[in-house]
Amino acid sequence: MKLEQAQITAALQEIPDWRQSADTIIRTLEFADFGDALVFVNRVAALAEGANHHPDIDIRYSKVTLSLSSHDAGGLTKKDFNLAKEVDAL
């Protein structure tokens, strides 16, 4: 179920490294090098597979940008925020 803006604003308080951009939440992380970035991406992939919820991932050498949205719901849902919290715990 798609969240209302007030719910999104409240949920963002729990994941301060993420920001909203339209119907997505986004976080960019920087690593020591490309290899470390890929290790992280593989860990995110395992979480995403387990949740059956897959982020858009952009890798730029040592920077990884994750974008989450529930396309089937037409916006942000609890699934996005739950996966964001799991990513933050890595």
C-alpha positions, 0 to 999 in steps of 0.5 A: 500500500502506497504511503501518504506524504506524512507517513513518508516524512515520518519514516525518513526520520528513521533513516537519516542518510536517505532522501526522498526524490519524487516517488523514491528514496535514495542513498549514496555511499562511498567506499575505498575502491571499486572492489569494496563497492562491489562487495557491498552491492552483492550484500545488498543483492542478497538482502533484496532477493530475500525481501523480493524487493529490488533497488535500482543500483548505480555504481560509479567506481567507489560510489554506490547509489541505491534508489528504492520505490515500489513500482507496483504500488506507484510510489513508496511503501513500507517495503522500501523503508524496511529494505533501507533499514536493512541496508543501513545495518550492513 
